[in-house]
Amino acid sequence: MYFKLIFFIILTSTIYANSIKVAVAANVRFAFDEISKAYMKKNDIKIIPIVSSSGKLTAQIEHGAPFDLFLSANMKYPKYLFNKNLATTEPKIYAFGTLVLWSLSKKVTIDLKNLNAIKIKKIAIPNPKNAPYGIEALKVLKKYYIKEEIYHKIVFGESISQTNQYIYSQSADIGITAKSVVLSPKMKSIGRWKEINKNDYNPIKQGIVILKHGYKKNQKKSLDFYNFIFSKEGQKILKKYGYILP
């Protein structure tokens, strides 16, 4: 039993010694899973994702979370971390995110102008305090002069993931989410969706940085995976999930 325990500790230490931890904004988790799988097929390095809203991940990094890279849903948080000397590379755009309306209800018309319909009781949107997609979603509603009219219907998800759960479980009749979600293998054939006109909101510039921990502890591995994201293969995967390439 003693020797089995020692072997397990050594094995676990070896596995995690040859890994990097990546903070991943919730909207990009499906594309990231495919990118990391493609990378791990070619490299003997384990990629460990930590998925949450960009705001929450930033707070964790500030409080010393040992993440090596950060894929944010905007440029604001990577810039903030860089200015705080918590990131070693200047923020760089890896993709532009896009918005969609998504619903699993057959009774709902998938249209922004229909959000004030009596049939629609709840509308799910990412919380703009934590999730950049929520900021742009509210801008869309404001542009169509319906924000105030439907505000009482809005339920805020703490991240894209929670917003998707509201829509998927039909706790919300419809919602605004990332196009990458509805194009993912798990969600591709579920419900109906419609892309929101890109002229109705600011392009969602999604930024990446290598964090101070990644530079000190896993410099070569962090840089190699960072470069893979910008490789033809990495960018092709992002495009497949509906992202616009920089």
C-alpha positions as a Markdown table, in Angstrom:
| # | Residue | x | y | z |
|---|---|---|---|---|
| 1 | Met | 0.0 | 0.0 | 0.0 |
| 2 | Tyr | 2.8 | 2.4 | 0.9 |
| 3 | Phe | 4.7 | 1.8 | -2.4 |
| 4 | Lys | 1.4 | 2.2 | -4.3 |
| 5 | Leu | 0.9 | 5.6 | -2.6 |
| 6 | Ile | 4.5 | 6.7 | -3.4 |
| 7 | Phe | 4.1 | 5.6 | -7.0 |
| 8 | Phe | 0.8 | 7.6 | -7.3 |
| 9 | Ile | 2.4 | 10.7 | -5.8 |
| 10 | Ile | 5.3 | 10.5 | -8.2 |
| 11 | Leu | 3.0 | 9.8 | -11.2 |
| 12 | Thr | 0.7 | 12.7 | -10.3 |
| 13 | Ser | 3.7 | 15.1 | -9.8 |
| 14 | Thr | 5.1 | 14.1 | -13.2 |
| 15 | Ile | 1.8 | 14.6 | -15.0 |
| 16 | Tyr | 1.3 | 18.1 | -13.5 |
| 17 | Ala | 4.9 | 19.0 | -13.9 |
| 18 | Asn | 4.5 | 18.6 | -17.7 |
| 19 | Ser | 1.4 | 20.7 | -17.9 |
| 20 | Ile | 0.2 | 24.3 | -18.2 |
| 21 | Lys | -2.9 | 25.9 | -16.7 |
| 22 | Val | -4.9 | 28.2 | -18.9 |
| 23 | Ala | -7.6 | 30.6 | -17.7 |
| 24 | Val | -10.3 | 30.5 | -20.4 |
| 25 | Ala | -13.2 | 32.9 | -20.9 |
| 26 | Ala | -16.4 | 30.9 | -21.0 |
| 27 | Asn | -17.4 | 31.9 | -24.6 |
| 28 | Val | -14.3 | 30.3 | -26.1 |
| 29 | Arg | -14.3 | 27.0 | -24.1 |
| 30 | Phe | -15.6 | 24.8 | -26.9 |
| 31 | Ala | -13.1 | 26.1 | -29.4 |
| 32 | Phe | -10.4 | 25.9 | -26.8 |
| 33 | Asp | -11.1 | 22.3 | -26.1 |
| 34 | Glu | -10.6 | 21.4 | -29.7 |
| 35 | Ile | -7.4 | 23.6 | -30.0 |
| 36 | Ser | -5.9 | 22.0 | -26.9 |
| 37 | Lys | -6.7 | 18.5 | -28.1 |
| 38 | Ala | -5.1 | 19.2 | -31.4 |
| 39 | Tyr | -2.0 | 20.6 | -29.6 |
| 40 | Met | -1.8 | 17.6 | -27.2 |
| 41 | Lys | -1.8 | 15.2 | -30.1 |
| 42 | Lys | 1.5 | 16.6 | -31.2 |
| 43 | Asn | 3.0 | 17.5 | -27.9 |
| 44 | Asp | 3.6 | 15.7 | -24.6 |
| 45 | Ile | 2.1 | 18.5 | -22.6 |
| 46 | Lys | -1.2 | 18.5 | -20.8 |
| 47 | Ile | -3.3 | 21.6 | -21.1 |
| 48 | Ile | -5.5 | 22.2 | -18.1 |
| 49 | Pro | -8.3 | 24.8 | -18.7 |
| 50 | Ile | -9.9 | 26.8 | -15.9 |
| 51 | Val | -13.2 | 28.2 | -17.3 |
| 52 | Ser | -15.1 | 31.2 | -16.0 |
| 53 | Ser | -16.1 | 34.8 | -16.8 |
| 54 | Ser | -13.2 | 37.1 | -17.8 |
| 55 | Gly | -13.8 | 39.3 | -14.8 |
| 56 | Lys | -13.7 | 36.5 | -12.3 |
| 57 | Leu | -10.6 | 35.0 | -13.8 |
| 58 | Thr | -8.9 | 38.3 | -13.7 |
| 59 | Ala | -9.7 | 38.6 | -10.0 |
| 60 | Gln | -8.3 | 35.1 | -9.4 |
| 61 | Ile | -5.1 | 36.0 | -11.2 |
| 62 | Glu | -4.7 | 39.2 | -9.1 |
| 63 | His | -5.0 | 37.0 | -6.0 |
| 64 | Gly | -2.2 | 34.8 | -7.1 |
| 65 | Ala | -3.9 | 31.9 | -9.0 |
| 66 | Pro | -1.1 | 30.0 | -10.7 |
| 67 | Phe | -2.3 | 30.3 | -14.3 |
| 68 | Asp | 0.1 | 30.3 | -17.2 |
| 69 | Leu | -2.0 | 31.9 | -19.9 |
| 70 | Phe | -5.2 | 33.9 | -20.1 |
| 71 | Leu | -7.7 | 33.9 | -23.0 |
| 72 | Ser | -10.1 | 36.7 | -22.3 |
| 73 | Ala | -13.4 | 37.7 | -23.9 |
| 74 | Asn | -12.1 | 41.2 | -24.4 |
| 75 | Met | -8.9 | 43.3 | -24.3 |
| 76 | Lys | -9.7 | 45.2 | -21.2 |
| 77 | Tyr | -8.7 | 42.5 | -18.7 |
| 78 | Pro | -5.5 | 41.4 | -20.4 |
| 79 | Lys | -4.4 | 45.1 | -20.6 |
| 80 | Tyr | -5.3 | 45.6 | -16.9 |
| 81 | Leu | -3.1 | 42.6 | -15.9 |
| 82 | Phe | -0.3 | 43.7 | -18.2 |
| 83 | Asn | -0.3 | 47.2 | -16.6 |
| 84 | Lys | -0.3 | 45.5 | -13.2 |
| 85 | Asn | 2.8 | 43.6 | -14.2 |
| 86 | Leu | 1.0 | 40.3 | -13.9 |
| 87 | Ala | 1.4 | 39.5 | -17.6 |
| 88 | Thr | 4.7 | 39.3 | -19.5 |
| 89 | Thr | 3.4 | 39.7 | -23.1 |
| 90 | Glu | 1.4 | 42.6 | -24.4 |
| 91 | Pro | -2.2 | 41.8 | -25.0 |
| 92 | Lys | -2.8 | 40.4 | -28.5 |
| 93 | Ile | -6.1 | 39.8 | -30.3 |
| 94 | Tyr | -6.6 | 36.1 | -31.0 |
| 95 | Ala | -10.2 | 36.4 | -32.4 |
| 96 | Phe | -13.2 | 38.7 | -32.7 |
| 97 | Gly | -16.4 | 37.3 | -31.1 |
| 98 | Thr | -19.9 | 37.5 | -32.5 |
| 99 | Leu | -23.4 | 37.5 | -30.9 |
| 100 | Val | -26.4 | 35.4 | -31.6 |
| 101 | Leu | -30.0 | 35.1 | -30.4 |
| 102 | Trp | -30.7 | 31.5 | -29.3 |
| 103 | Ser | -33.8 | 29.8 | -28.2 |
| 104 | Leu | -35.1 | 26.2 | -27.5 |
| 105 | Ser | -38.7 | 27.4 | -27.5 |
| 106 | Lys | -40.8 | 26.6 | -30.6 |
| 107 | Lys | -43.2 | 29.4 | -29.7 |
| 108 | Val | -40.6 | 32.2 | -29.9 |
| 109 | Thr | -39.7 | 34.2 | -33.0 |
| 110 | Ile | -36.0 | 34.6 | -33.2 |
| 111 | Asp | -35.8 | 38.3 | -33.7 |
| 112 | Leu | -34.6 | 41.3 | -31.7 |
| 113 | Lys | -37.8 | 43.2 | -32.5 |
| 114 | Asn | -39.9 | 40.4 | -31.0 |
| 115 | Leu | -38.2 | 40.5 | -27.5 |
| 116 | Asn | -41.1 | 42.6 | -26.1 |
| 117 | Ala | -43.7 | 39.9 | -27.1 |
| 118 | Ile | -46.0 | 38.6 | -24.3 |
| 119 | Lys | -44.9 | 35.0 | -25.0 |
| 120 | Ile | -41.3 | 35.9 | -24.0 |
| 121 | Lys | -41.1 | 36.1 | -20.2 |
| 122 | Lys | -37.4 | 35.7 | -19.6 |
| 123 | Ile | -34.4 | 36.8 | -21.7 |
| 124 | Ala | -30.9 | 35.5 | -20.7 |
| 125 | Ile | -27.9 | 37.8 | -21.1 |
| 126 | Pro | -24.3 | 37.5 | -19.7 |
| 127 | Asn | -23.7 | 39.8 | -16.7 |
| 128 | Pro | -21.9 | 42.9 | -18.1 |
| 129 | Lys | -20.1 | 43.3 | -14.8 |
| 130 | Asn | -18.1 | 40.1 | -15.5 |
| 131 | Ala | -18.7 | 39.1 | -19.1 |
| 132 | Pro | -17.8 | 41.4 | -22.0 |
| 133 | Tyr | -20.4 | 39.7 | -24.2 |
| 134 | Gly | -23.0 | 41.1 | -21.8 |
| 135 | Ile | -21.8 | 44.7 | -22.3 |
| 136 | Glu | -22.3 | 44.4 | -26.1 |
| 137 | Ala | -25.6 | 42.6 | -25.7 |
| 138 | Leu | -27.0 | 45.5 | -23.7 |
| 139 | Lys | -25.7 | 47.9 | -26.4 |
| 140 | Val | -27.6 | 46.0 | -29.0 |
| 141 | Leu | -30.8 | 46.3 | -27.0 |
| 142 | Lys | -30.2 | 50.0 | -26.5 |
| 143 | Lys | -29.7 | 50.5 | -30.2 |
| 144 | Tyr | -33.0 | 48.9 | -30.9 |
| 145 | Tyr | -34.7 | 51.2 | -28.3 |
| 146 | Ile | -36.0 | 48.1 | -26.3 |
| 147 | Lys | -33.6 | 48.0 | -23.4 |
| 148 | Glu | -35.8 | 49.8 | -21.0 |
| 149 | Glu | -39.0 | 48.1 | -22.2 |
| 150 | Ile | -37.7 | 44.6 | -21.7 |
| 151 | Tyr | -35.2 | 45.1 | -18.8 |
| 152 | His | -37.6 | 43.5 | -16.3 |
| 153 | Lys | -37.5 | 40.3 | -18.4 |
| 154 | Ile | -33.7 | 40.0 | -18.3 |
| 155 | Val | -31.9 | 37.3 | -16.2 |
| 156 | Phe | -28.2 | 37.8 | -16.0 |
| 157 | Gly | -25.9 | 34.8 | -16.2 |
| 158 | Glu | -22.6 | 35.3 | -14.3 |
| 159 | Ser | -20.8 | 34.0 | -17.5 |
| 160 | Ile | -21.7 | 32.8 | -21.0 |
| 161 | Ser | -21.8 | 29.3 | -19.5 |
| 162 | Gln | -24.6 | 30.2 | -17.0 |
| 163 | Thr | -26.4 | 32.2 | -19.7 |
| 164 | Asn | -26.3 | 29.1 | -22.0 |
| 165 | Gln | -27.7 | 27.0 | -19.1 |
| 166 | Tyr | -30.6 | 29.4 | -18.7 |
| 167 | Ile | -31.4 | 29.1 | -22.4 |
| 168 | Tyr | -30.7 | 25.3 | -22.7 |
| 169 | Ser | -32.9 | 24.5 | -19.7 |
| 170 | Gln | -35.6 | 26.9 | -21.0 |
| 171 | Ser | -35.5 | 28.8 | -17.7 |
| 172 | Ala | -35.2 | 31.7 | -20.2 |
| 173 | Asp | -37.3 | 31.7 | -23.4 |
| 174 | Ile | -34.5 | 33.2 | -25.4 |
| 175 | Gly | -31.1 | 34.7 | -24.9 |
| 176 | Ile | -28.1 | 36.5 | -26.3 |
| 177 | Thr | -24.9 | 34.4 | -26.4 |
| 178 | Ala | -21.7 | 33.7 | -28.3 |
| 179 | Lys | -21.9 | 32.3 | -31.8 |
| 180 | Ser | -19.1 | 29.9 | -30.8 |
| 181 | Val | -21.6 | 28.2 | -28.5 |
| 182 | Val | -24.3 | 27.4 | -31.0 |
| 183 | Leu | -21.7 | 26.1 | -33.5 |
| 184 | Ser | -20.1 | 23.7 | -31.0 |
| 185 | Pro | -20.7 | 20.0 | -31.5 |
| 186 | Lys | -22.7 | 19.7 | -28.3 |
| 187 | Met | -25.1 | 22.5 | -29.2 |
| 188 | Lys | -25.1 | 22.6 | -33.0 |
| 189 | Ser | -28.5 | 20.9 | -33.6 |
| 190 | Ile | -30.2 | 22.2 | -30.4 |
| 191 | Gly | -32.8 | 24.9 | -30.7 |
| 192 | Arg | -32.8 | 27.8 | -33.2 |
| 193 | Trp | -30.5 | 30.8 | -33.5 |
| 194 | Lys | -30.0 | 33.9 | -35.5 |
| 195 | Glu | -26.8 | 36.0 | -35.8 |
| 196 | Ile | -27.0 | 39.6 | -34.6 |
| 197 | Asn | -25.9 | 42.2 | -37.2 |
| 198 | Lys | -22.3 | 42.9 | -36.5 |
| 199 | Asn | -23.0 | 46.6 | -37.2 |
| 200 | Asp | -25.2 | 46.7 | -34.1 |
| 201 | Tyr | -22.4 | 46.4 | -31.6 |
| 202 | Asn | -18.6 | 46.9 | -31.3 |
| 203 | Pro | -16.4 | 44.0 | -32.5 |
| 204 | Ile | -15.6 | 41.9 | -29.4 |
| 205 | Lys | -11.8 | 41.9 | -29.4 |
| 206 | Gln | -10.7 | 38.9 | -27.5 |
| 207 | Gly | -7.2 | 39.1 | -26.1 |
| 208 | Ile | -4.5 | 36.7 | -24.8 |
| 209 | Val | -1.5 | 37.1 | -22.6 |
| 210 | Ile | 1.2 | 34.9 | -21.1 |
| 211 | Leu | 1.0 | 35.5 | -17.3 |
| 212 | Lys | 3.9 | 36.1 | -15.0 |
| 213 | His | 3.5 | 32.6 | -13.5 |
| 214 | Gly | 3.7 | 31.1 | -17.0 |
| 215 | Tyr | 6.8 | 33.1 | -17.8 |
| 216 | Lys | 8.6 | 32.1 | -14.6 |
| 217 | Lys | 7.6 | 28.5 | -14.2 |
| 218 | Asn | 6.6 | 27.3 | -17.7 |
| 219 | Gln | 8.2 | 29.7 | -20.2 |
| 220 | Lys | 8.9 | 27.4 | -23.1 |
| 221 | Lys | 5.6 | 25.4 | -22.8 |
| 222 | Ser | 3.5 | 28.6 | -22.4 |
| 223 | Leu | 5.1 | 30.3 | -25.4 |
| 224 | Asp | 4.8 | 27.2 | -27.5 |
| 225 | Phe | 1.0 | 26.8 | -26.8 |
| 226 | Tyr | 0.6 | 30.6 | -27.3 |
| 227 | Asn | 2.1 | 30.3 | -30.8 |
| 228 | Phe | 0.0 | 27.3 | -31.6 |
| 229 | Ile | -3.2 | 29.3 | -31.0 |
| 230 | Phe | -2.0 | 31.7 | -33.7 |
| 231 | Ser | -0.9 | 29.0 | -36.0 |
| 232 | Lys | -2.9 | 28.1 | -39.2 |
| 233 | Glu | -4.3 | 25.1 | -37.4 |
| 234 | Gly | -5.3 | 27.0 | -34.3 |
| 235 | Gln | -6.9 | 29.9 | -36.3 |
| 236 | Lys | -8.7 | 27.4 | -38.5 |
| 237 | Ile | -10.4 | 26.0 | -35.4 |
| 238 | Leu | -11.4 | 29.4 | -34.1 |
| 239 | Lys | -12.9 | 30.3 | -37.5 |
| 240 | Lys | -14.9 | 27.0 | -37.5 |
| 241 | Tyr | -16.6 | 28.2 | -34.3 |
| 242 | Gly | -17.7 | 31.4 | -35.8 |
| 243 | Tyr | -14.9 | 33.7 | -34.7 |
| 244 | Ile | -13.6 | 36.4 | -37.0 |
| 245 | Leu | -9.8 | 36.2 | -37.3 |
| 246 | Pro | -7.7 | 39.2 | -36.5 |
